[in-house]
Amino acid sequence: MFFRVIISSVAALFFMISTIAMAQILTPKVKAFMSYDYHAGLQNWEVELDAYGRVYVANNEGLLVYDGAVWKLFQTPNKTIVRSIHIDSNLNRIYVGAQDEIGYFEIGPDGNLCYVSLLNSLPEEDRYFEDVWSIHSFQGKLFFQTNKKVLIYSEEGFESYDPENKVDFLSHENGELLLHDISKGLLRYSERGWTVFGTHPDWKTKGIRGVIRQENEEYLILTHNGDCYRLLKNGKVISGVTLASGALRGLKVNMVGSLRKGVWAVGTMDGQIILIDDHGILLKKLNKDNGLKMGAIRSVTADVMNNIWIGTDVGVAYIGVDDPLQMIVPNTQQPTKIYDASYYGGTLYLATAHGLLRLNEDQQYVKLDDRIGEVWNLQQIGSKLFVFYENGLAEVEGRQLRQIVQGKGTWMLSSEEVKQKVGFHLLGTYQGLSWLGLHSVASSVEYPVTDQVQMSTRFLWYDASHNMVWLSHPYRGVTKINFDSGGNFRSAKTYHTADGLPSDMNNYVFHIQGQLVVSTGDGLYTYSADRDRFVKSDFYHSIFGNKLVQYIEEDSDGNIWFVNEKKVGVVYFDGNRSLENVKVYYFPELTGRLIAGFEKINPVSSNKVLFGGYEGLFQLDFDQFRKRNGLFGVSVSSVKSVGAVEKVLYGGFIQANLQQDHLTISHPIDYADNAIEIVYAVPGLQEYHVTYSSLLVGVDKDWSFWSTEQKRSYFNLPPGKYEFQVRAKNNVDQLSPIQTISFEILPPWYLTILAKALYVILTMGALYYLVRFLNKRHERILKNQQYLHDLELKANQQLIGELEKEKLVNEIQYKNKELSLNTMHLLQRGKLLSTLNEELRPALKNRDEDPYLVMERMSKFIKNAERSDQDWEQFVSHFDKVNNNYLSRLKKEHPSLTANDLRLCAYLILNFNNKEISQLLNVTGKAIEVSRYRLRKKLMLDTEEGLFDYLSRFNNQ
């Protein structure tokens, strides 16, 4: 049992030493924020974090707050230097100590910080205290350390501790409030007040910067000049104690603070952070060699992930000391490409562009054998470590290298399984493939496999079960070489597109999960021995798709590490090797940082995966990466109007008594501010690659694509109530809870309820006056219509009278015409009768004359009278007088008309029918029809046009 305890203790000690050594060589990620990033003063005196991961910094120009997205500056009324801060999450207060000013910022209902001064609560004589160097909460009271005194604030008001000289140090660690009064010594506060529990004359001049409590109520006291003292339980002080292996010797110490249980940070004037444990053992040094170039260290604090934030004289910095992914940089002054790395015999070896480096016991990298140039690969086979470089092959033997092959470049060796079967290793070289025999420590033999295949062989796999080797070249395709059982060459075949490969170029051979895998430009292919051709793998296609995977490596747990389009990731099998258990993780921090064309991943173990890179070596603790599954949340940093005038609508701070995942902007937003920008972030996850997706309910159709963008903007939002939702996802695909913020945009003034009521009133008034106006207008229209009606009636009556008069005139004229014709006819008849009478008288007187002769003479007379042109001329003359020279005009228009034609026209105008005309002309009715037909032809009338219509129309012209 005793020996088991000793063995366990030795193992634990060895693990702790190796962990410390490893911590020393790893370079954590450092992210610096300079004054031009946060737009405030250079010096930063104290850094604190709240429960949400927000960073608060005491700055020369005020209080700085960083929420993972933006920096915000809050100033005190006198705008002086803020030296100290203290966060009281229960009261939603951030206490600050400035020059001659103490008070606190509290969270308002709009999410902004508002300052409340406590200066007026102090007695007049205590208000001029210059700087406040630290603030601590203890036993329900607040202690403000100034140069002259300690101000103690409680619900009853202020009291003070007044030293004889000055207060040099005030600290609250491990449940104790400690104070260094230069005149009295080191004091401890209790309900009875301040009591002295240790003193030493050196402390008066050197000043105390840190007190580390140890077991058995003993303390380590660190002074400003780096000296250390041990304060025993009995009050005795031991000087000259060595801490951190002497790393503090000669340094100026600015602060000492606890990061977590058992880990302390010492910040120095020359910009170093030295991490030690409770016993003063050195854990890690962070300085310019680790990329920390930030000036004097004023404050160091840890976040929930055990990474640290520091305040310095030239800015603020984040250091991922507990980040799963860290770097190893052999020479920070001259970074070099690292192709490969391997832990061999407990020592780290690096294959670099400048040779092979080895990490010695002093944590310094030394070069092995200056004759060796660029080293491509390190390979452990059995108990040996082989070095493949540009001009040969060597084996590591202690701190020396044994040359095996010289004069030509080498790439890699086949596995130990091949040697056990054949007795030789297969060696890939610049010129092709060789058998290499390592028969003894001092001798080796090499001979080429065949001269049929001569190409640089960097990718190969020996299939021992089938005595064949597969090799590839990016520009020469995939080749299979068959051997007999003794390793003698039998045949070689190169596979092309006819053999199933999508192309003859960019094909890479890998050995994954016990089978041959060829990465092509169209995805991953596997070999079908039955068909002697390559086929696309459905399994790998579902993971990688149709993409070229430049590099693949399988670890001991069967997980597949890969490089795809410069992105680095791993196919992790959470259980058996099936698609249902596949999780693909990417490491965006490594994108584009591995050496293109020479990518190398070395999964040493589940907590140590090495990646060669341009700037150095990257080391990933994959176990730690997967276990960092703590709940994280996204918060809304601010809501701003980004219109013509930028206006902060919500400041991003949440009161403790409010629902944390569903916020509401209490004041409605004016319509003029409807251009909204919402900023969000995940505080405290600086080492994670976080992406965001958001949704504005009612505006966005669906969640936005995942993006690293930390804000969304919306313009010209219509009036209404809105709910903005945002969520985050880290690079292990964990989702944060949804953060919601609700707000309301008021309608424009012309759409408010008051405006609408006014519109109703104005509309009703307008309708009323419109009705009145329309009624009056209607009355006026009726009067006008009546007047017009009367006028029209009068005009109509007058028109009727005129029309009747005109009708009467026309009728009279017609009657006159008719009377004239009749008169003419009667005159003609009278004349005829008179003539007849005159002719009959002689016959009557001469009774002897034969009556028949008389009758015959009378008949001839009548016929001659009817045919008399003189009578017709008289008729024409009289007819033209009555009808406006109608016959004359007609004759002029139609010269071909005869007298009979004109007579017919006159009778037609007088509306005589054929029978009447035949009687007047003493002809038959048939003759009248023929005359009418001839008249139509002479007048050249169309078939459709009537003779009477034409003559009437001509008469009216």
Stockholm file with secondary structure:
# STOCKHOLM 1.0

chainA/1-957         MFFRVIISSVAALFFMISTIAMAQILTPKVKAFMSYDYHAGLQNWEVELDAYGRVYVANNEGLLVYDGAVWKLFQTPNKTIVRSIHIDSNLNRIYVGAQDEIGYFEIGPDGNLCYVSLLNSLPEEDRYFEDVWSIHSFQGKLFFQTNKKVLIYSEEGFESYDPENKVDFLSHENGELLLHDISKGLLRYSERGWTVFGTHPDWKTKGIRGVIRQENEEYLILTHNGDCYRLLKNGKVISGVTLASGALRGLKVNMVGSLRKGVWAVGTMDGQIILIDDHGILLKKLNKDNGLKMGAIRSVTADVMNNIWIGTDVGVAYIGVDDPLQMIVPNTQQPTKIYDASYYGGTLYLATAHGLLRLNEDQQYVKLDDRIGEVWNLQQIGSKLFVFYENGLAEVEGRQLRQIVQGKGTWMLSSEEVKQKVGFHLLGTYQGLSWLGLHSVASSVEYPVTDQVQMSTRFLWYDASHNMVWLSHPYRGVTKINFDSGGNFRSAKTYHTADGLPSDMNNYVFHIQGQLVVSTGDGLYTYSADRDRFVKSDFYHSIFGNKLVQYIEEDSDGNIWFVNEKKVGVVYFDGNRSLENVKVYYFPELTGRLIAGFEKINPVSSNKVLFGGYEGLFQLDFDQFRKRNGLFGVSVSSVKSVGAVEKVLYGGFIQANLQQDHLTISHPIDYADNAIEIVYAVPGLQEYHVTYSSLLVGVDKDWSFWSTEQKRSYFNLPPGKYEFQVRAKNNVDQLSPIQTISFEILPPWYLTILAKALYVILTMGALYYLVRFLNKRHERILKNQQYLHDLELKANQQLIGELEKEKLVNEIQYKNKELSLNTMHLLQRGKLLSTLNEELRPALKNRDEDPYLVMERMSKFIKNAERSDQDWEQFVSHFDKVNNNYLSRLKKEHPSLTANDLRLCAYLILNFNNKEISQLLNVTGKAIEVSRYRLRKKLMLDTEEGLFDYLSRFNNQ
#=GR chainA/1-957 SS CHHHHHHHHHHHHHHHHHHHHHHHHCBCCEEEECHHHHTSCSCEEEEEECTTCCEEEEETTEEEEECSSCEEEECCTTCCCEEEEEEETTTTEEEEEETTEEEEEEECTTSCEEEEECGGGSCGGGSCCCCEEEEEEETTEEEEEESSCEEEEETTEEEEECCSSCEEEEEEETTEEEEEETTTEEEEEETTEEEEEECCHHHHHHCEEEEEECGGGCEEEEETTSCEEEECTTSCEECCCCCGGGTTTTCCEEEEEEEETTEEEEEETTSCEEEECTTCCEEEEESGGGTCCCSSEEEEEECTTSCEEEEESSCEEEECTTCSEEEECSCTTSCCCEEEEEEETTEEEEEETTEEEEECTTSCEEEECTTCCCEEEEEEETTEEEEEETTEEEEEETTEEEEEEESSCEEEECCHHHHHHHSSEEEEESSCEEEEECCSSSCCEEEESCSSCCSCCCEEEEETTTTEEEEEETTTEEEEEEECTTSCEEEEEEECGGGTCSCSSSCEEEEETTEEEEEETTEEEEEETTTTEEEECHHHHHHHCSCCEEEEEECTTSCEEEEETTEEEEEEESSSSSGGGEEEEECGGGTTTSCTTCCCEEEEETTEEEEECSSSEEEECHHHHHHCCCCCCCEEEEEEEESSSEEEEECSCCCTTSCSSEEECSSCBCGGGCCEEEEEECTTCTTSCCEEEEEETTTCSSCCCCBSCCEEEECSCCSEEEEEEEEEECTTCCBCCCEEEEEEECCCGGGSHHHHHHHHHHHHHHHHHHHHHHHHHHHHHHHHHHHHHHHHHHHHHHHHHHHHHHHHHHHHHHHHHHHHHHHHHHHHHHHHHHHHHHHHHHHHHCTTSCHHHHHHHHHHHHHHHHTCHHHHHHHHHHHHHHTTSHHHHHHHHCTTCCHHHHHHHHHHHTTCCHHHHHHHHTCCHHHHHHHHHHHHHHHTCCTTSCHHHHHHHHHHC
#=GC SS_cons         CHHHHHHHHHHHHHHHHHHHHHHHHCBCCEEEECHHHHTSCSCEEEEEECTTCCEEEEETTEEEEECSSCEEEECCTTCCCEEEEEEETTTTEEEEEETTEEEEEEECTTSCEEEEECGGGSCGGGSCCCCEEEEEEETTEEEEEESSCEEEEETTEEEEECCSSCEEEEEEETTEEEEEETTTEEEEEETTEEEEEECCHHHHHHCEEEEEECGGGCEEEEETTSCEEEECTTSCEECCCCCGGGTTTTCCEEEEEEEETTEEEEEETTSCEEEECTTCCEEEEESGGGTCCCSSEEEEEECTTSCEEEEESSCEEEECTTCSEEEECSCTTSCCCEEEEEEETTEEEEEETTEEEEECTTSCEEEECTTCCCEEEEEEETTEEEEEETTEEEEEETTEEEEEEESSCEEEECCHHHHHHHSSEEEEESSCEEEEECCSSSCCEEEESCSSCCSCCCEEEEETTTTEEEEEETTTEEEEEEECTTSCEEEEEEECGGGTCSCSSSCEEEEETTEEEEEETTEEEEEETTTTEEEECHHHHHHHCSCCEEEEEECTTSCEEEEETTEEEEEEESSSSSGGGEEEEECGGGTTTSCTTCCCEEEEETTEEEEECSSSEEEECHHHHHHCCCCCCCEEEEEEEESSSEEEEECSCCCTTSCSSEEECSSCBCGGGCCEEEEEECTTCTTSCCEEEEEETTTCSSCCCCBSCCEEEECSCCSEEEEEEEEEECTTCCBCCCEEEEEEECCCGGGSHHHHHHHHHHHHHHHHHHHHHHHHHHHHHHHHHHHHHHHHHHHHHHHHHHHHHHHHHHHHHHHHHHHHHHHHHHHHHHHHHHHHHHHHHHHHHCTTSCHHHHHHHHHHHHHHHHTCHHHHHHHHHHHHHHTTSHHHHHHHHCTTCCHHHHHHHHHHHTTCCHHHHHHHHTCCHHHHHHHHHHHHHHHTCCTTSCHHHHHHHHHHC
//
